[in-house]
Amino acid sequence: MVVANEPIITMRDLRMRFGEKFVLNGIDLEVHPGQIIGYIGPNGAGKSTTVKIMLGLVEGYTGEVRILGARPQDGGVEYKKRIGYVPETAEMYDTLTAKEYLTFIGELYGLSEDSAERKARLLMEQFGLKDVFNVRIATFSKGMKQKVLLISSLLHNPDILFLDEPLSGLDANSVMVVKEILARLAAQGKTIFYSSHIMDVVEKISHRIILLDGGRIVADGSFEELKGQGREGSLEQVFNQLTGFDRHQEIADQFVAIVQEV
């Protein structure tokens, strides 16, 4: 049971080093139920490492991390039953049918075979995939596979959902549906960690935006709060101001000039 006034995720002085480089360098963070967290940053900022630590996939860090009251380094699996995850690139068992794959995933999370199959069938139908429920995933388009991944992350009704570029490959109508789904889940007290490079989507759906740069949190607040701190423009422009990246126009000019060379 999630208690609304208690943090569902806690990090204290989280540090992770690969070789001589700190990928995470002193992360302090509390996340409460019902928040959609836009977790953004340049490539290599430490976003994926943070998520993998919370999922219990990476060890060797220092500091305190608690997810749903559990410490990932203790090796427990109970808290993982309450987590859903859509990675940026996923290895799916695409020789299975959607029915076989989703039923298998549901059973891993503790659902009965009948319950997993029933929920999977209904969710596939809502995504317009009713006719391919018994078709091998290998024949699916990228967008269809992404929908199956989203369904697999939600079958067991998790309390926390980690999404890394979840809209990849989806058509415009499906994007609108997924955004509405996330809003409704958050309204029911679910916590959503949303990582993407599509800044306009992060800006629109996030209650709170956390920006990592160089292994540290350099901004934390709603989009309106970030603008209230003297930042101007869209989230993309705020992102560039905070990370110090201002060469996009120069690089684009040089790139196009090279393309146009005879």
N, C-alpha and C positions, 0 to 999 in steps of 0.2 A: 504494500500500500504506500503510495506517494503522499508525503505530508507537504502541503503547499508552502509552509513557511520555513522549511528546511532545504538546504541546497541538495540538489540531486547529483551534482558534480562539484568536487572540491580539489583544487590544486594549490600546493604551497611550495614555493621555491623549486619548481620543477626544472631540472637540468638534464640534458642528454648530450653526450659528446660522441662523435664519430672521429676517431683519431685525435688530432689536436684541435679540431673545430667543434665548438659548442653549437649544436643545431637548435637546442632550446637552452636559454640562458637566464633562468629565474622567472618562470611563469607562475603568477598568482591569479587564481580565477575561482569564482563561485557562480554556479548556474542553478537557477531555480525552475521548478516545473512550470510548463506553459509558455516557455520562451522559445521563439525561433531565433537562433543565433547564426548570424552571417559571419562565418569564420574565413577570413580572406588574408591574402598576403602574396608577395612575389614568389616565384618558384624558388624552392630551397629555404623558405622562411621558417619552416618547421610545422606546417599545418598537418601534413599527413603523419608525421612522427607523433604529434600530440594525439591524434585520433587512434593510431595503432597502439599507443601506450594505454589509452582508456579501454581499448578492446582486449587488452592483454596479449597483444601480438608482438610487442617489443619489450625487452628487458634491459637492464643495465643503466637505468636512470637513477637520479637521486632526487630527494624531496618527497613530499607526500602527495599521493593521488588516491582519491576515494570516489567510487562510482556506485551510487545507490547504497552507500555505506560500506561497500567492500573495497579492499585493496587489490588491484589487479595482480600484483606480484605474489599474492598468497596462492594463486593458482585455482581459485574457486570458479565454478561454472554457473552457480545459481544466478548471479547478477547478469550473466551473459544471456540468460533466457529472457531477460527483460529489455534487451537491446536489439535493434534492427540496424542493418548496415548495407549501404549500396556503395561499393568502391568505384573509383573512377574507371578502372579497367578490371573486369571480373572474368575469371575463368569459369565458364559454365559447362555443365555436363550436357553438351549440345547434341549428343547422340540419343539422349532421352527425349521423350515427348514433354510438353509443358505440364501435362497432368502428372507424369512420373517425377519430374524434377521438383515441382511445387509440393507434391505430397511427401517426397523425401525430405525436403527442407522443413516442412511443417512438423514431421515426426521428430526431426533432430531437435526442434524447439519444444517437444513434449506434447504436441497435439496427437490425437488418435488418427489413424489412417483415414477413417471416414470423415472426421471433422476437417482435416487438412484438405482432402479432395473436394469436399462440399464448398468450403470457403474459397479455395483456389478457382473452382469452376465459376462461382458467382462473381469473383473479382475479375477474372478474365473476361466475363461477359460485360461487366461495366466498362472495361477498357476496349470493347469492340473486338475481342479476340475469341469469342465463343466458338467459332468454326474451326479454330486451330488448336483447341485444347488437347486433342489427341495426335497432334502433328509434331514431328521431331524439331527441336529448337534449331538445329543446324540449318534449316530452311528459312528461318525467320530473318527479317530485315533488322538493322541496328535498332530502330525504334521499337519494334516488337520485342526484341530481347530486353531492351531497357524497361519496358512495361513489366515483363516477367520478373526482372530483378526487383523492381519496386514492390510488386506483389509479394515476392519472397521475403522482403524485409518487413512486411506488415502483417503477414498471415497470423502471427502469434500475438498480435496486439501489444507491441512493446511500449515501454514507458519512455525510452530514449531512442531516437532515430538519428543515425549518422549518415549523411548524404553527401557524396563527393561527385560533383557535376551530374546531378540526377536527371537533368533535362536533356542530356546529350542524345541526339538522334530523334527526339520527339517532335511531332508536327505542332503547329500553332494551337490547334484545338486541344491536344493532349497536354500541352504546357499549361493552358488555362485550367484544365481539370486538376492537374497535379498541384498547382498553386492553391486552388480552393481546398483540396484534400488536406494540405499542410496547415492551412489556416484553421480548419475545423479540428484537426488533431490537437493543435496548440490550444484551442479554446477548451478542449476536454482535459487539459493538463499535461499533454505529452510535451516532451522536450525535444527540440529538433536542432541538430548541429548541421548547418548547411554550408558547404564549401563550394565555391564556384568562382570562375573568372568572368562570368557574365554579370557585370556590376549593376546593370539596371534591374535585374531580377533580384539580386541580393538587397538592393536599396528598397524595393517595393515590398518584399515579403518579410524582412527581418524586423523583429522587435528591438534587437540589439546587435550591433556590429562590432566585431573584435578583429582588429588588424594586427597581424604579426609582421615584424620585419627584423631580420637579423637575430631571430630566436627570442625576441622580446615582444611584449604587447605594447604597441605604440599608440593605440586608440581603442576606446571601449565605451560604447554608448549607442543610443538611437541615432539614426541619420540626422534628425533635427538637432540633437545634442552635439554631434560632431560639427555641424554647420555653426552652432552657437558658440563653438570654441574658436571662431575666427576663420574657419575653413569655408571655402566658397565653391559653388557649382555643384555638379553631379557627384555621385559617389566615386565615379572613375576619376574625376578631377581631384577630389579629396584624397583618394588613394595615391595619386601621383604627387600631391603636395607632401603627404606624410612620408612617403618612401623616397622622396627626392628624385624621382624619375621624371625628367622633363625633356627628354630627347626624342620623343615619339615622332614629332613632326620632322625633325632633322633626319632621323633614320629613314622615315617614309620617303622623303624627298630624294635621298641618296639611292634608296632601293629602286624607286621608279626610274631614276636617271640611268642606272645600270641596265635595267630591263629594256630601256629604249635605245641603248647603244647599238650602233650598226656594226 
